Amino acid sequence: MILIMSKMAPDNASGQGVILVGTDKGFNNPNTKGYDRNVIFSNLGWVSDEANSKVNLNHISIDGNNNVVAFFNKSRGNHGIIIGPNPNGGYHYTYTGDGKVGWFEGKIELQGVIGTSFWGPGASNIKSDSNVGVYAISGQRGKNNVTGYGAVNTAWIGAGKDNYGTEAELKNLNISDINIGFGRNSINGVLVYADNGTGVDVANTSGGGLMVVIPILLLQQQSQTVLI
């Protein structure tokens, strides 16, 4: 189980409870600058407890370049030591039990703003270039009845997990509520990016607005983003 939460009253102007990337005069800071190459939530391990796992970050403010709100990484290797060919060809490993892949089977709720600098007196126009809301390259994927692609079967992975070897299918990464806006100082921003065959279900339940989601296909690996 994982539970990560950051909540703040919607009328709170003091800055308390804000997840802030960049500095601004509105927070009694004399400096006005953006910060670059930061990740607010980085999922690097397999979170398999769907019923009790949740990330809820509801007041994010980003000014700067190349930042990511939520990152779901692909496998980073180091799964064990090659111990020789198996009878069916290829090689097998002594598994370490390390997760090292950013699969998340719970709910993700994200709310915030990128590229506004609105806390300042009007002169703090910080440029915010190439920021991403959700960056998902983990390969997590559920069954897709439209394309015919099957789900990732967990029976062949996760040797350190209980019930290893039982048939179980992953579901798509579930962004159950995303309400991230791109402000006047944001350029080249991306709300949701998926690659390496990653499937992402996206919903917006906490705020109005139109989301345009474009599926991206790279290197013949099927990635899908589904807007609910």
N, C-alpha and C positions, 0 to 999 in steps of 0.2 A: 504494500500500500504506500502511496505517496500523496501528500496533501500540501500544496504550496498556495498560499493566499496572500494577497495584499489588497486591502479594501480601504476606501476613503469616502467620506460624504461628498456627494456631487457638488455641494456648494462651498466646499472647503477651499479658501483662497490663501491659506497660510503656507501651503507647500508640504505640510505634514502628511506622511503616507504616500507621497509621490515617488515613483521609481523614475529618477531623473538621469538622463544621459545628456551632458552638456551643462553649462552654467548660465545663469541669467540674472540680471539685476533685480528681477521680481522676487528672488529668494534672498535678498539682502547680501548679495555677492557683488563686489565691485567689478568683477570680470564678466565679460560677455563673450563666450566662445562656444563652439561645438566640439564634441568629442567624437573620435573616429574609431571604427573597428571594435565595437563592443557587442556582446551577446547578453541579453537579460536572462533568458532561460535556455540552458543547453542540456538536452537529454542525451546522455551517452550510454545509458544502460537500458535493459529490457524491463519495462514496468508492465507486469502481466495481470495485476489485480484490477480488472476493469470496473468492478462494482464500487471499489473504495478509493480509487485514485483520481485525483483532480488537481489541475493547475488553474488558479483563478487570480489573475493580475488585472485589477480594474482601474488603475490610474497610472499610465505610462506617458512620459513626456521625453521625446528624443529630438535633439538638435545636433547635427553633425553628419558625417558621411560613413557609408558602408557599415551601418549598424543593423543588428537583427534582433527582433523581439523574441522569437522562439525558434530554436534550432534543433532539428532531429537528425542526428548524424548517421552515416553509413557505418558498416562494420570497419573497425580500425585494426583488424588483424590480431596477431599474438594469441591465437586460439589454442595453441599447443605446439608440440614438437612432432614433426613427421617421423613415424616409426616404421615406415616401410610400406611396400605395396600390399594391397588387400587382394583376396582371391578373385574379386571381380574387376580388377584393374584399378589403376590410380593409387592414391595413397590415403592413409587415414592418420589421425592425430591422437595424441594424448591430450584430452581436453582440459583446459584450465578452469572452466566454469565461469570465466569472466563474461559478463554480458556484452559489453563493448559494441552495442548497436542501439541506435536511438528509437526503438519501438516503444510506443506509449499506447496502452489499451484502455486508458481512462478518458476523461473529458478535459478539454482545454478551453478556457474562457479568457479572452484578452480584450482589453479596452484601453485606448489611449490615443495619442496624437503625435504625428511626426512632422517636423518642419514648420512650427508656428512661431516660436520665440515670442509668444503673446504675453508672457509674464512681464516683459520689459516696458519701458515708457513709449515704445514705438520706434526707437532707434536701434533696437537690438535685432536686426534682420540677419540672423545666422543662416547661412546656406546649408541645406541638408540634401545631399546627393546620394542616390543609389542605396537607399535603406529598404529593408525587407521586413514584412510583418511575420510571416511564417516561412521558414526555409527547411523543406523536408526532403532529405535525400537518403532516408534509411532503408528504402525498399519495402517498408511495411505496406501490405496490400491485401485487401479482401477480394472475394469473388466478384467479378464483373460480368453480369449476364448480357450486357450489350456487346462488349468486345469479345467475350468468350474466354478471357484470361482468368485463370484460377487464382485462388488465394494462396498465400504463403503457408505451407504446412509446417507447423512447429515440431512435428514428430522427429524431424531429422536434425534438430538443433537444440541448443540449450541443455547440454549434458548435465549441467549443475543444477537444473531446475527439477522440482518434484514432478513425478509422473512423466518423466522423460520417456519418450517412445510412444505415447498415446497419440492418436490422431486428433489434431486440433488445428483449426484454421484461424489465421489472423483476420482482423477486420481492418478497414481503412483507418488511418489516423483521423480522429474525430475532433475537429475544431467546432465544438458545440455552440459557441457564440464568439464571433469576432466583430468588434466595433472599433476599428482603428481608422482614423482619418489622416489624410495627407494635407498639410496646411499650405499656406501661401508661399512659404520658402522651401518647399519640397520639390525636387525634380528627380525624374527617373526612379520613382518609388514603385515597389512591387508589393502587393498585399499578400499573396500566397504563391510560392514557387515550389514545384515538385519535380523530382528527377529520380533516376535509378529505379524506375518502376513503381514509385511510391504512389499510393492512392490516398487522397485527402477528401473527406467530407466536410463541407464548410456551411455554417449557418450563421445568420445574424438575427438575434432575438431581442437584443437590448436597445437597438437604435434603428432609426430609419435610414434610408439611402439605398442606392443601387450599386450592386457589386457586379462587375464584369469579370468573369473567370475564363481564362484562356488555357486550354490544355496544351502542354509542351511535350513534344516527342523528340528526344535526343538519343543518338547512337543506337537507334532501333530498340530502345528500352521503353516499354509502355508506361507512361505516367498519366495519372488521371486526377482531375480536381472536380468534385461534384458539388454544386451549389444547391443547398436545400432551401 
